């Protein structure tokens, strides 16, 4: 059965045996756009108690001394009858005493912190998912989700097909008092096909060149409805300075587009018309930047977001 396929649901808790965690897994495949689930948990908080615990410690105990002797030469000096200081070496026996220790075990105590959970209240969670996606998409969604509750804190994780961006907007309300609370959560989920909505930036900028006084490059195909920016930057390369002749976003009347195969397009920009003072035959650096203006703040599968901006640079002489 397509739509929501409930794989795991641990929501059979009763009043006396609810767990702090409950979760469910499901798959959205495009047919059933609304689904509700119930989960039961209990909210707790952590407190701490302290205990004195015995353990084995070790110490060094003095058990005696070891007397060690050896011969060594020591200088001996005296004043002779002429008043001069005369020194020579003589052998002397030198002895020293060294302490002897042994390692002794004994019982000592340490203070141990022990965490434990204290019950606050039971939580009955009702969660509702509403999915929206274009039924005319070239591929069907196959998106896997795990929704879970820990106490009264929720989470949503996804393992996606990589073919859609998933925009999620959540609302939640916790009500009740005493030992039982109700948590109502709603998710509005909108799926946007990547291939159909991000075509202009999926393949970057290629085949960029200048022919005569015209700049050409290829990119993903687009229409006037796409929130697309094409920025052109032109610098005159001169010894000691690089004056910028132009650096702005072009309007749609300043370039032309020819659609190609494989969802690609060729863009032409008339440099002579845009920059009548540009001296062709001189060294210039030209940079083209394309950017798709998309609000992706609510996208949850962020690793699937394509790169929304690309730049390409060439130098002409």
Phi, psi and omega in degrees: 000129178283184179086218180278121177248108183282116183265312182222133176215113180255072183234038180254022182293145174253172188305322187269353187225029179292148178262162175285345182233141173209144181205167176214154178238141178208162180238132175258121181240013168105349185266314185256107189271351181230133178206143180234148179222159176236138177225153180229131179218178170231143180267130178229168170224158185266130171238173186225143170235162186235138180228151171264121181242137179282145174210169181267125175244169182227149178216162178266127181245131179283124181245356180160192180225152177244119181267123181237133181234154176200163177266142175210155179273132179235144180286139177234127183235149176210166177258123181278182184289352175264004178082013180261148180272122182241132181236150175206169180253143174223153181281134176224148176271121182246131180237142177225153181252130181242131180289150178242128181240159169225155181273125185238131178272146176208164181272128175231176186229146176230152178270124184247133176267125182240114177281149174210153184267139179243129182293135174252299180193161174277149180233121173257114186255130171246120181239135182235132177247129174240116183256143177224128173204159182288117181293345179269012179300151182289340178229154177272142178290150173213079190248128182256137183228150169234120175249133182219160178232131169239107188067248173240020176256131185249161175213155178225124178238152185224146168234107194255169178284343183081006182255351181227149163266138184247114177264126184237132175233125186246144168231142181216148179214125177253123182231168177104175180209172179075218187271359180221128179237158177244132179240117179251123182233134176234138175240126168259116186245122178243127180258131179237119182294129183291314185299324184272341187245352181236019183307317184303332186245005185290333185240011177069207181243128180226172173051045182270128180200164176245128177238114185067244179246022183237140178259134179233146170201162178245149179205182175294147182294154183208166175235174179293342180279344181288137179283069189251140173242134171241115182253136179241128176235127181234126177240137174274119182274108180234155179295121177089347179200153178229078181297138179271118180275332182197141175200088182200168176280133181278147171272166189295340180278354185260006175210160176237156184230138174238119179289137179245188176284167175058038175058037178242164181218151175251127183253136178240133178234125179276100183293324181295325179286321180286323185232078183297339180265003179290129182266097179292144187098346174264164183282126178225151174248123184243128179237129175247132177235128174249141181216132176262120182277101180231135174273108185247020183299327185264006179287130182264331177266070190292336178291344179269355183291123178289162176293124188268352182221138178223147176230150176217140185231139173225157175242130180242156179232000000 
